[in-house]
Amino acid sequence: MKFLAITLIVHRPDPVTGVLKSTHDRFREVLDNAVLAEELGFDGFGVGERHERPFLSSSPTVVLSHIAALTRRIRLFTAVTTLSLLDPVRAYEDYATLDHLSGGRLDLIIGKGNGTAQRDLFHVTPEDQWERNAESYEVFRRLWRQDKVTAKTRFRPELTDAEVWPRPHQQPVRVWHGSATSKESVDLAARYGDPLFSANVTHPIEPYAELIRHYRERWEHYGHDPAAVAVGAGSAGLYVARTSQEALKDYRPVFESSLAFQRANGLPVVFETLEDFAERSSALIGSPQQVIEKVHRYHEEFGHTVQHVQADASGLTDARHRDSLERFQSEVAPALRTAIPDPPFAWGPVLAGPQVPAGEPASLSAAVR
C-alpha cells in the first residue's frame, strides 16, 4: 500500500486557538509539511486546487514546482486538478513543465471541482460542468500523447494540427479521477482505463463503496482487465496516539471547533459526536492498532491500494501533529504495506526510454539543485 499526505491549503483561523496565520506563513507551512512528508517516508504529497474562500490553492502547479525543488523522491499529486474550469491546452503546458522540473514525479488527480463561487468565477454552470470536465480531459490526454492534435471542441476554440510545448517527460503522465458523489467521474475513469481516487471524507463508507463497485463494473464493461484496477481513498482526519483514550482526548477540541464551524456556517452535520466521527467516518483517530484495523475495514469494501491522510495540523499542536505523522509511518504504515498490495503499476516515472542525450543530466530537477 502507498501513502499520500494531502493539503487543500485551507486558510482560516486555527480551529482551536483562533489565530490566523499570514498567507506567507501558511504557504511556508505547506512547504515544510511536504519536506517532512518526504523525510518520514510518505510516497506522495498532494496539493488541491480551489478558487474560492477560504483556500489558497488556486495555483497548485506553482506550489508543486517549489516542492519539487525542495524534495528528491516523493511523488507530487494534484488533489484535484479542476479541469472543468481550465483550458486544457494551458493546463497541459503547466503540468508538462512541472513534470520535467520534477524529473517525472507528477501524478494528476482530476475532477470537476466543487463550490458555487469558483464556478461563477469561471462562468461554469452546474448543467455543463461535467461536459466541460470530460471534454477538457479528452483534449488534455491527447495533447500528452500526440505531437499534433486536431479537436472539435465546444468549450474552447477548436484545434487544428496544434503543437503544444514542452513535449512531455512522462509518456504519459498518470491521471487519477477524483470521485465524491457522482457516477460521471467514475464512468470517465473506467472508460479510459484510469485509476480512481475516492474522496471518502464527508460521509460514512456506504456511498463511496457503492461508487467504487460501480467503477469496477464499468471497468469490465469497457473491456479492461479487472486485475489492473487501482483505487485510492481519502480520510477525514488523522491523529495516531499511544492509546485510544489519549487520541480522543487530544483530538476533541479539534472536532468540537470543526463542529461549531459547520453549524455556524449552515453546513450539514453528519457526525454529531467525536465518538461517532472516530467510529463511522473515514478519520484515522486512535491507537496504531485501531488505525490499522480501520484501514483494513475500508480496504475490504474498497479494495484500495493508496491511502491519503491530511498533511496539515488542522488544530492539533505542531508537536502532536508531527508525533502523529511519525507514529503513523513507524507503527501503522509498515503493517499496512505488508498486508495490502501496492497499485498494479510501477510507482516511479512513466518513461518510454532515455529522455535526454548522453552527457546531459538525467532530469532537470537534478540540474537545478
Summary of the structure (lengths in Angstrom):
residues: 369
radius of gyration: 20.2
end to end distance: 30.3
largest distance: 62.9
contacts: 1190
relative contact order: 0.14
helix: 45%
strand: 15%
